[in-house]
Amino acid sequence: MNRMKPSNSTPARLKSLKCTQCGGAISIRGGHNVRTIVCQYCGACLDSKNEFAVLHRFINQKRPFMPLAIGARGKLKNVEFTVIGVLQYEQREDGEVYRWLEYLMFSYTHGYVYLCYEDGHWVLMHEVKDLPETDVEIVMPLKSKFEVRGHSFKVFECAAAKLTYVEGELTWQAKQNETIRYLDAICPPCLYSIESRASEIEYFWGEYISHKEISEAFKIECISPSTVFACQPFNCSPLYKSMAHGSLIASFLALLMYFMVTSSGAYVASDNLGDEVFKDSGTTSEFVIDSPGALYSATIRANHLDNAWAFFDLRVLNAAETEEFCAMPAEVSYYHGVEGGESWSEGSREETVYFRVPEAGNYKIDIEGEGNRGETNNPDPNFSLRSVSIEIRKGVRLGHHTLAWFFISLLLAAPYFVRVYRFEKKRWGEDEDDD
């Protein structure tokens, strides 16, 4: 918050002075654009443009835990920075208190930037003149979208916070308990912030910095964050990410191939058989097979099956019924009822089996069946379905192999996308499980 724009200040040697309020030693590191200095000993706010006169005092400040000390130096984005000031902001929401630090840093070549710290997370911020491509208010619905610099941002938070601690050099005059309103929008790893204080509105661009990079830059021990931050990117190896996306694409291609390859074939013949299939056996009328070697299907339907099961033994015979070419079992069962006031059903009244014959010619299918109501396996000699129908088709194409590849590819991709999904749920506070 309240992050100042870069400056083209010329290099200045390190200076020091004594606080005009308490006499404590104060070092000056921040260049010519420093407007005020807040003494760490007595909280006096000194005017650097008026012989360091006391403007006011920050009373009863409680010094927070600070991972970085004023004067710390480190290189971020190949730029050498020095920490010259620190602020703490506090936000209260639904009985919870959230606090964060903002370090003002100075570089002789790149001016002033802010390094924000909260719960082990770090964001490097600087003021920009880039405005959203559409009108944006300081208060907007969460996940509302707008464009800045060609990036699509989602509104993450709209809130108010107050300044609770100040120390060191600043490029403006801060006031104790000063309240600001802000809007934070995210496009990980980037953060775009709009801040309003008094009659002034400022715009800031931020980028998430890993705690490991901060540790290396400032030579300090940084805690590993246990939460997901607003603009924190989901990190994984590029190879793992590429494999997951490649597997997802492969799964959709396999599904597309399944619909392209699969065919129910062309109609050949159909027949209705009576109860004889349960008493002895029934035989269909003759039908012609003119594509030997092609895959044929036989779909048997028991349309009157009700809370019962039936088993059929199908045999493909030549027209003279002197030679059997293949045998195929088929089983159907259908049950339904009402339980707890809700209707339910399971099973199916039809089953499809597949066959091939080596030679063209006239053929028949002999069908023998047995069945019963309920779930007993003891055949009922009086069991009847009134009628059983069968339909024969040729040139059937099955896409089971492509469907198998679809599920295999999807399973390979799933772990990555499940992790991303859970990460995003935690980002937006929609997942109570932080494991």
N, C-alpha and C positions, 0 to 999 in steps of 0.2 A: 504494500500500500504506500501511497505517497512517494513513488519512486521517481527520481528526477531524471531529466534528459541528459545525454552525453554533453561533454564540454570540450572545447579545444584549448584548455588551459595550458600555459607554458610550464615547463618543469620548474619546481621550486624546491629549495633545500628543506630538509626536515627542521622544523622550528619547535620551540617549547615556550610555555609561559606559565605564570602562576595565576590561579583562579582569583579574580578580583573580589570574590566573596569570602573564600576560606583560605586562600593561599596555597592550595594543593597544586602539585605539578601537573601540567596538561601538555601533551604532545600534539603538534599540528602536522597532519599528513595529507590533507585533502585538497590542496590547490587553492586557486584564487576564488572559486565559486562557493566556498564555504560561507554560509550566512550566519550560523549560530554554532556555539559549542556548549554542550551540556556537561558540567563537571560531574565526574563519577563519585566524588566525595560528598558534595553538599547539594547536588541537583540544580545548581544555579545555571540559568540559560544566558550565555554571554553573547553579546553582539560583536561579531568580528569586524563589522564595518564602522564601529563607533568605540574604538579603544577598549573593546571587550567589557563594555558596561553591562551590568546585570539587568536583563529585561524582565525576568521573573524566575521563580524557583519551582522545580518539581518536588513536591513535598511527600514524604513517607513512601518513597518508591521502594518496592521490594525487588531486589536484583534477581532476575530469573537465571536458570541454568543456561549457559551459553557454550555451545560446542566450539565456537570460534571466539577468540579474544580480539579486542580492538588492537590493531597493529599487525595482525596476522597477514601473511603474504602468501599468495598462491597463483598458479597459472591455470586459467580456464579458457577454453577455446583459443589457445595459443596467445593469450593476453595476460600480462602480469598485473594482478590487482592487489590492493592493500585495503584491509577493513578499516574504515575510519569512524563508523558510527553504527549503533544498533538500536532497534525499536522493538517493543513487544505490543502486539494487538490482542484484544480479547473479544470474543463473540459469545453471546449466551443464546441458547436455543433449546426450548422444551426442557428447561431445568439443567441442561448440560452446559459446561463451560469449555470453549475451545480457545487455545492460545497458540500464537506463532510468532517467530522472530523474523525481522527483516534487517539484514546487514547492508548498510550503505558501503559500497566499495568504490575505490578510485583508481584510475589508470591515467598516467600522463598522456597516453596515446589515444585512449578510448573514453575518457571522461568517467561519468558516474553510472553505476548499475546497482541493482539490488540482488542479493542472494537470500532467498526466503527459505526458512527452515520450519518444519512442522512434523513431529512424530517420526523423525528419522528420514524424512523426505526433503529434497532440495530442489529449488526452481530458480533459475537465473532470469531476472527480469530487467527490461529497459523500456523507457518511454518511447512511444512512436507517434507519428502523425497519421498513420493509416487508420481510416475509419471503415466501419462495416458498409457493405454495398447497399444495404437497406436500412431503414430507420430502426434503431435499437434503443429501447428504454432501459433505464437502470434497474427496473423490475420487470421481468418477463417470466412466462411459464418455463419450468424445467424442461430440458431437451428441445427447446425452441432452437431453430437453426438460422444461421446467417453466415455470410461469406466475408472473409478478410484475406487479402493477399492471395486469393485463389484457394484458400483453405476453407473447408466447411466446418464451422464450430457449432457445438451444442451447448446451450446454457446449462451450467452445472450448479450454480448457486447464486442467489440474490440475497444479500443480508446487510446488516450494519455491524460495525465493530468500533471499539474505542481504544485509544492509545493509553497504555498503562505503564510503560517504562521507556525512557529515553536516555541514551548515553553517547557521548562523543560528538563528532562533527556532523552537521547537517547542512544542506543547501537551502533550507527554508527555516522558518521559525515554527517549531512544534509547540503545542499547548497540551497540558496535562488533561487526560480524559477527553481529548478531542474526539468527536464522533465522525466517522466516514460511512458512506454507503457504497457498496460495490457490486458488480456483476462479474462473475468468473465464467468463462466459456472455454470448452476444451476441444482440442483436436490432437490427441496424444501423438507425440510428446509435447505439443505446444499448448500454451495457455494464453488466452486473450482476456484482459481485465479492463473494465471501465470503472473509474473511481470518482466519486463526487464528495467534495469537502467544501463547505460554505457555498460559494457561488462558482467554484472551479471544478471542471471535469477534465480528467486526464485518462489517457489510453496507454496500456502497457502490453508488451509482447514478452512471453516467457517460454522457457524450454526446460524440461525436466532433466536434472543432472543426477546420475546415480551416486549413492553414498560411497561407492568405491572410488569414483573419480574425484570426489571431494577429499577423501582420505589421501589419495596420491598427490593432489594439488597442494593441500595445506599441511601435509605430514601430521595428520591427527588420526585418532581412532574414532570411527563413526559407527554408531549402532546400526544394525541391519533392520530396516523397517518391517513391521509385522502386519501392516495394513496396506490397502491399495489406495494410492493418492489420486486426486482428481485427474491430473494429466500424465500419470505414470503409464508408460507404454508396456504392453505385454511382451516380455522378452523370452526368446527361445533361440535355439541355434537356427541359422538360415537354412541348413540342410533339412532339419526336422520340419520347418515351416513349408519348405518347397515340396517335400514328400507328401505332407498332409494335403496341400492344395492340389498336387498332381493326382493323388488318390481320389480326391473329391471329383475332379474332372473326369477321371477314368470311370468312376461309378456312374456318372450321368451318361457318359458315352455307352457304357454297358447297358444301361436301362434303355437308352435310345435304340441300341442294336436289338434288344429283346423285342421291342414292339415292331421293329422292321423285319426281324427274322421270323417271329412266331406267326403261324397261320393255321386256321382250323380246317383248311383244305376245301375240296369241292364235294358237293353232295353226290352220293352214289345210289343209295337205296335206304328204305326204312320199312319197318314191319311191326305189326301189333300181334302179340302172342297172348293167349288166354291162360287159364289156370293150369294147363297141362305142364308148364315148366316146373310146377311144384308137385305134380302127381307122378309124372314120368319124365318127359323132356319135350321141348318144343323146338321146331326147326324153322328157320326163316325161309322165305322164298329165295329163289336163285337171284344172285346179283353178279355182275361182270367185273372182273379185275383185269383192266387193260394196261396197267402200269406195274408190271412185276418188279419187285425190289423197292418200290416206293412205300412210304409209311402210310398205313391206313389206320383209322380209328373206328371203334365201335362204342357208341354211347348207349348204355342201358338205363331206362327210366322206369321207376315204379311210382307212378303219380299218386297212387292211393295208399302209399305207405304212411302209417300213422301210429306213432309210439311203438314202432316195431323195427325189426332188422330183417334183411334178406341177403343170402349169399348165392351167387350165380357162378356156374362153371360153364364157360364158353369155349367151344371147339370149332375151329374153321375146317370145313370138309369140302371135298370136291362135289360137283353137282350130283354125282352118282352115290355119294355118301360111302365111298369105298376107301377113301384115304383121308387121314387126318394130318393137317399141316402144322397146327399150333393149338395150344390150350391156354386160356387166359382166365384167371379168377377175378371176380368183381364183387364188391360188397357195398351195400347201401344201408343206412340206418337214419331214422329221423324221429326225434323226440321233442315234445313241447309241453308246456304247462304254465301254471301261474304260481308264483311263490312270493309271499310278502306283498301281494297286490301288484306285482310286476310280471308281465308275460316274458317267457323265455323259450328259446328253441335251440336245437343243436343238431348237427348232422346234415345229410343231403339225401334227396330222393333219386339221385342219378350218379353214375360213375362211368368214366371213360377209360377204355383199355386200348392198347395199340398192337398192331401186328403187321407182318410182311409175309408174302408168299412168293415163291421163286418163279412161278410161271403164270402167264395170262390164261384166262379161262373163266368158266362159270363156277361159282362157289355158293355154299350155304354156311350158316352158323347154327350149330346145335346148342341149345341152352337148357341147362338143368339147374333148378333152384331149390332152396329150402329157406325157411324163415320162421319167425315167431314174434308174438307180441311180448312186450317187456324186454328183459335182458337175459332170459334163460337160453342156454345152448341146446336144449332138448327140442328137436324139431316137432312141430305140431302138424299131424297129418291133415288136419282140417284147415290149416292156415291158407289164406288166399288173398291175393292182391287184386283180383278181378282181371287185371290186364297188365302186361309188361310190354313196353315198346323198345325198339332198338333202331338206331340210326347209324349208317355207315358212311364214312367220308374218306376221300383219298388225297394224297399230296399234302398230308399234315406236316407242319414244320414246328418243332419244339425248340424254344429258346432257353431251355433250362441252364445250359452252360453259360450263356451270357448273363442270366439272372444270378447265377452263382458268383460270377465275377463282380456283379453289381454289389452284392452283399460283402464280398471279400474286400473290395476297394473301400466301401463305406466304413467297414470295421477298422481299416487301416487309418482312415482319415478322422474317425470319430474322437479318439483321445485328445488330439490337438484342439478341435473345435469345442469339445466339452470343457477343456481347460480355459479357452478364451471366454466361453459363455459364463463360467463361474467367476472368472476374473472381472468381467464387466458387471456381473451382479453385485460383487463386493464393491466395485468402484462407485456404483450408484446407491449403495446402502440397501440393496434388496436381498442380501443373503446374510442370514444370521450366523451361518457357520463360517468362522474365520480360520478353520484349520487349513 
